[in-house]
């Protein structure tokens, strides 16, 4: 499969964006003071579900970003 340059840049940007957004989200989740994420210092179901969402998003963001990077680094044939 061949990826065009614009598609490769988009995939790479999406991967980077995903990491930025979810790192910020996890930082906010860990220091949550509203009682949703922690109850008397113990993680709640809300915490575990959102942590799982973040981990899955990290994995997908990494995979998509790597595809974009590989698309940009692939040699281009001129015909």
N, C-alpha and C positions, 0 to 999 in steps of 0.2 A: 504494500500500500504506500502510495506517495502522498505526502502532506505538502501543501503549498506553504510558502513563507508566511503569509498572513495567518493561516490556520495554526502553524507551529508557534508563532508569536502569541496568538490568543491562548493556546493551550498552556504555554509557559507562564503567561500572565495569570491565568486562572489558578494554576498550581501555587504560585507565589501569593496571590490574593487569598486563597484558601488558608494557607499557613498563617498569614497575618491576622485574618479574622478569627480563626479558631484558637490561636495562641492568646489573643486578647480575651476571648470568651472564657477560656479555661482559667486565666488569671482572675477574672471577675467571679467565676464560679467558686474558686477556692477561697476567696476573701468575702464571700457572700455573708451579709449580716442580717438578712431579712428572715432567716429561719427556714427558707425553702431547701437550701442545700445541706444544712447541718441542723441537727436537733440535739441540743446539749453537747455539742462537740462531736457528735457521731454523724457520719454521712447518711443522707436519706435516699430514698428511691429516686427522687428528683435528681440528686447529685449523680448517682450511678448511671441513670439513663442518659443524662446530658454529657457525662464523661465518655460514655460509649459512642454517642453521636460524634463527639469531637475526635475520638481516636479513628473512627471510620472515615471521617472527613479528612484527617491528616493522611491516611493511607491513600484515599482516592486523589487528594490534591497532589501527593507525591507522584503517584502513577501518571496522572494527567500531565504534570509538569515535566516529568522525565520524557514522556512521549513528545511533548513540544520541543524539549531540548534536543532530543535525538533527531527530530525533523529539521531543526535548524542546523545541526552539525553534519547532516547527511550530504555527501557530495552531490552536486547537481550536474546532470547530464545536459549537454547542449546538443540539439539535433539539427 
